[in-house]
Amino acid sequence: MSQSESTKPVEESGGVAGFPPLAITRIKEAQKLNRIAIYLVCLALACFVFFGTLASVQYFHDSDLLYQLFHYLPYALVGLSVPLTLYDAFIIYRYRLNQPSILILSIGIALSLLLICLLFQLVDWLWLGIVAWIGVAFLFQANFKRFFKFIYEQT
C-alpha cells in the first residue's frame, strides 16, 4: 500500500475516517434525537417563562392550574428528554466520540443529583438535577457538531 492510499479517509467499504456507513447513520440518528431533546429543553424554558409571567399577573394569582403548569410542566418536558439523552450517551460512548471519563462524569453528576433529590424528597433542589440534564444535552450537541465537522473535513 502506498503512502497516498494509507492516508485516504475513505475506505473501500464506503466509510469515512475509519467509521463505517452504519455507524455514521447511527450517529446522525442520535444527533436528531439530541435535537429533539434540545427542543424539549427550550420548550420547557419557554413554558417556565410564559406561565411564570402569567402567574405573576394579579388577575391569575389564585389560579392553581397556572401554578401547576408553571411549576411541573418544565420538569416534565426536561424529564422527557432524559431517555433521549441517555441513548445519545450510549452512542457517544459506543463510537468513542468523547472520552469515557467525561461521559461518566456528566451523566453521573446529573443522575446523582436527580436521584438524590427524588429519593430524599428535596423538591426545593430538584431544579438542580434538571439543570444538570439540560447541560448534558447541550454537551452532547457540541460533541455531535465536532464529530460532523471532523467528518466533513475528512471528505
Buried (B, 14 or more C-beta within 10 A) or exposed (E): EEEEEEEEBEEEEEBBBEBEEEBBEBBBEBBEBBBEBBEBBEBBBEBBEEBBEBBEEEEBEEBEEBBEBBBEBBBEBBBBBBEBBBBBBBBBBEBEBBEEEEBEEBBEBBBEBBEBBEEEEEEEEBBBBBEBBBBBBEBBBEBBEEBBEBBEEEE
